[in-house]
Amino acid sequence: MAILSRETEAKAATLRAKGLTKIYRAGEVEVRALSDVDLDLYASEMVVLLGPSGSGKSTLLNILGGLDTPTHGQVFFQDQDITATDDTMLTGYRKDYVGFVFQFYNLIASLTARENVALVTEIAQNPLDPVDALKIVGLGERVDHFPAQLSGGEQQRVAIARAIAKQPAILLCDEPTGALDSKTGIIVLEAIETVNRELGTTTAIITHNSVTAGMTDRVIYLGDGRIVRIDKNRTRSPARELAW
Amino acid sequence: MVSGMIKALDIKLLRDLWRLKGQVISIGFVIASGVALLVMSLSTYEALRITSDAYYDRYRYGHVFAGAKRAPLHLEDRIRALEGVQTTQLRISMQAVLDIDGFTEPLMGRLVSIPEGRQPDLNQLVLRRGRLVEPGRPNEVIINESFANAHGLKLGDTIQAIINNNKRRLRIVGTAQSPEFIYVISPFALMPDKKRYGVLWLGRKAMEAAYDYDGAFNDLSLTVLRGTDTRQTIQALDAMLSPYGSVGAIDRRDHLSNWFVQNELTQNQASARILPTIFLLVAAFLTNTVLTRLIITERSEIGLMKAFGYSSREVGWHYAKFVIVITMLGVVFGWALGAMLGHLSTDSYARNLNLPMLIYRPSPLSFVIGAVVSLSVGLLATARAVSKAAALPPIVAMSPQEPPMFHGNSGVVQELMDTLDEPTRIIVRQITRWPFRAFATALGFAGAIAMMVLSLYFTDAVDEISRTHFGELQREDVALGFNDPQSSVVLTEIERLPGVLSAEPMRVVSVDLVSRHLKHRGTLHGISKGAKLTRIYDVRRGPVPVPAGGLVLTSRLAEKLDVRVGDQIEVRILEGRRPIENLTVADIYDSYIGMFAYLDIDVLNRMLKDRSVTQYVSASIDELQQEELLVELKNLPAVSTVALKSVAMSNFDQTIAETMMIFVGFFSAFSFALGFGVTYNAQRIALSERGRELATLRVLGFSHRDALYILLGETMVLVCLALPIGCLLGWLLTAVFVNAGGFQTELMRLPLVITPASYGLAIVVLLIASAASGLAMKRWVDRLDLISVLKTRE
């Protein structure tokens, strides 16, 4: 017990959620997307959120990333309660500390890969050079291509480069490989792995694909808006060894 | 089964309409504006035409009018015997100075004889109050209603008139209107002046006695049977009356009041044809642009419907219904608005013109035209866009749209691009990627500016006319007229009057100007060579000197007679000894108003074998002594006309304000609606096309303001692009409008003058409209649902 607590102290929680509850009201129907969820994400760790559709994964991720606000409960980022702030503060939180990757890449079609990344570095406090960010995801050769000139996997890697170029404290990925075939998906996961390793970014990945769990430190299972169980991996397997 | 599905589609239709209600309303508004303008203009024109025709008919307005110095009444039998003549009316009609207690400015009136105790056979009175004059009461008078109202005169009040050099006090027993005095215009005036010029109907016996016209007349009107050629009647009358000092007979067409009415109607007709056409075309263009882009955003839904098994035709019909509903909403609203405004504007005309009746029965034509034009344009746009979307295989239409291909730039362009920040780069690439679409949108903005310029142009035109006429041409402060020509000694006498600084002679005679088969019956102005007050003024060249012997004509008149400088014109003077002489056209000048012919007054006097004689005097006066002078003038019995320029000017402005500006006001309002509709739609569509990118930027940590910048920045660039195009287009539209027939009437020619202020205002209005719709966009951007936008497929 004592050992466990010492270990927890050593690894400071970057993000701490307490008693998160989210209730959506659609007309007269109340949907309880999250029920009293507690979760800590530690510096440099990589976690995966697994669970069936409607289990509350995305809702949790959106609240952690400052895209949505909980009905009850609090989220502390470096001991500051981000749920108590207004929209401008949340925008600032996203701008400075959070990187997002979605299933759909959401690149700006009118900007090249480099410019899509520069979009973020221009407003960030301590950004990487856009080209360096693209090199990390293995796209150093394609910086001047427009989205229409890139494959799906390449577009997703530009999205990852864009998410990490600001050197965020947290990288949140919602189904990053959902629209990709397995080979391309693994390349994308490798990129995320590289980012986590080289930059030490706390990373949370939502997926349907339990195979992904092998490359992470912890596996968080959700069901019916609650955390059902948390497994710790003794070792992380490299992404390139995953197969599905 | 099928009907169930169709029903579901119709529900989708309603939901879509509701979802896009902002755009539906603003497109509907643009359409409504065009339709309303069309219905308003056409129905006003129709109503005025029908009303004036009915008025003329019911109150027996004459077909031919003639004047003479003094002709015997026994001519009536000979006149009646002329071919086709139906009814005749021989009257005594005189110009007189009036005096109303407490009103110092000069007043004038036209005295017209009527039979005692009954309506005249022609040119009957619409008795508004009181009764007709009774036999044996020579001091009873009926005055025209607008004059009575302008002075607050009631039955039983009295009014003084200088009749044949005697002051007479007349008692008002009735007020009336008459079809021959719809426009009551004094000599010299450009516009009717209700307050300073009145019509007084006196008993025939009273007029006979006062002017010593026993058994004589000086004014004639008659009606002819249908199908009679009035030209022959006029010729016969001229021949018959020439020994009696005829000034030439004229057709109803040239009768002053009706001439004004017809000019007004012609202008109305022209604006009813041209303005709404321009407006509808611009509105149609906008509708087209907006609907095309709207349907492109429906691409994946079209794919989905096709995947379900709907044919391209069914899909097309679905969207056609969508457009029909939007268009018809606009059309029906435009109908109602147009009919309402048409009634309002006809009503205001009727009140201004003192028409005793108002027949507002718009024919279905204008309504049908408005609907057909709007619908066909809308459907055409839809058909093109839908067929393009429906031509895609469903799977392609449904799958996320490939990111559009952008290309990098090279060289200087790239260097320039490098200096931009990313949001600005997005704006620039967006525009350069679809240059045609951007241009079309900019053209829409430009169209809105152009419509504003055109609507503001009217004020500029009127100002310019007023400036040249009153500032350059008619520079005297007061014009005096005498019942009979006076020896030029009178000039010296007038110069001696209090406050008179200088005076110049002028003579105006009725003439026929003939060139080959072309003839113009009008007036010839004789002015002195060194005239400084009443000048000949070319709107482009400036003052034109009075030539030694030849004629100077306005270009309108030269066109009518088809003559050039150096050509000969036969001048037939219709007064005095009625001399006929050939004169050379010495100069032709451009003017905005009227068909004038000028001649050296000495030459004119020589032609008439008169010694130095003047009939009018233009004078400049000391404003401080104006009151004193006016009192003095009232006591000069020889003076029959006193016209103050300041009064004429304000009256001109007021009349214009009352008639033209109603129309211009509505027109400007519609143009504003157009501007707002265009910008709102352009931005709303940009938002639906770009919502995803904007949401992405918000997720990445960009503020509302940054997102709004990208959305509105594109619009602002296009607006800036549109400003010069819009001004140019406005000028072009105005030029088309001015040169289109109908606006070049004999009374007035519209100058093509647009002030920088008008361009400026048009620009400001568009900027305001786009700012207003930008504010509406801000609400949308603030409410962007970041999560749902990003989690849904494109």
HADDOCK unambig.tbl for C-alpha pairs under 7 A between the chains (distance, minus, plus):
assign (segid A and resid 91 and name CA) (segid B and resid 701 and name CA) 5.15 0.50 0.50
assign (segid A and resid 91 and name CA) (segid B and resid 702 and name CA) 6.89 0.50 0.50
assign (segid A and resid 91 and name CA) (segid B and resid 703 and name CA) 6.44 0.50 0.50
assign (segid A and resid 92 and name CA) (segid B and resid 701 and name CA) 6.25 0.50 0.50
assign (segid A and resid 94 and name CA) (segid B and resid 699 and name CA) 6.85 0.50 0.50
assign (segid A and resid 94 and name CA) (segid B and resid 700 and name CA) 6.43 0.50 0.50
assign (segid A and resid 94 and name CA) (segid B and resid 701 and name CA) 5.01 0.50 0.50
assign (segid A and resid 95 and name CA) (segid B and resid 700 and name CA) 5.88 0.50 0.50
assign (segid A and resid 95 and name CA) (segid B and resid 701 and name CA) 3.73 0.50 0.50
assign (segid A and resid 95 and name CA) (segid B and resid 702 and name CA) 6.86 0.50 0.50
assign (segid A and resid 104 and name CA) (segid B and resid 793 and name CA) 6.80 0.50 0.50
assign (segid A and resid 106 and name CA) (segid B and resid 693 and name CA) 6.90 0.50 0.50
assign (segid A and resid 106 and name CA) (segid B and resid 696 and name CA) 6.37 0.50 0.50
assign (segid A and resid 108 and name CA) (segid B and resid 693 and name CA) 6.10 0.50 0.50
assign (segid A and resid 109 and name CA) (segid B and resid 403 and name CA) 5.62 0.50 0.50
assign (segid A and resid 109 and name CA) (segid B and resid 404 and name CA) 6.36 0.50 0.50
assign (segid A and resid 110 and name CA) (segid B and resid 406 and name CA) 5.87 0.50 0.50
assign (segid A and resid 110 and name CA) (segid B and resid 426 and name CA) 5.89 0.50 0.50
assign (segid A and resid 110 and name CA) (segid B and resid 429 and name CA) 5.81 0.50 0.50
assign (segid A and resid 110 and name CA) (segid B and resid 430 and name CA) 6.48 0.50 0.50
assign (segid A and resid 111 and name CA) (segid B and resid 426 and name CA) 6.58 0.50 0.50
assign (segid A and resid 115 and name CA) (segid B and resid 422 and name CA) 6.74 0.50 0.50
assign (segid A and resid 119 and name CA) (segid B and resid 422 and name CA) 5.49 0.50 0.50
assign (segid A and resid 120 and name CA) (segid B and resid 700 and name CA) 6.82 0.50 0.50
assign (segid A and resid 146 and name CA) (segid B and resid 406 and name CA) 6.34 0.50 0.50
assign (segid A and resid 147 and name CA) (segid B and resid 403 and name CA) 6.50 0.50 0.50
assign (segid A and resid 148 and name CA) (segid B and resid 402 and name CA) 6.85 0.50 0.50
assign (segid A and resid 148 and name CA) (segid B and resid 403 and name CA) 5.11 0.50 0.50
assign (segid A and resid 148 and name CA) (segid B and resid 404 and name CA) 6.24 0.50 0.50
assign (segid A and resid 148 and name CA) (segid B and resid 405 and name CA) 5.36 0.50 0.50
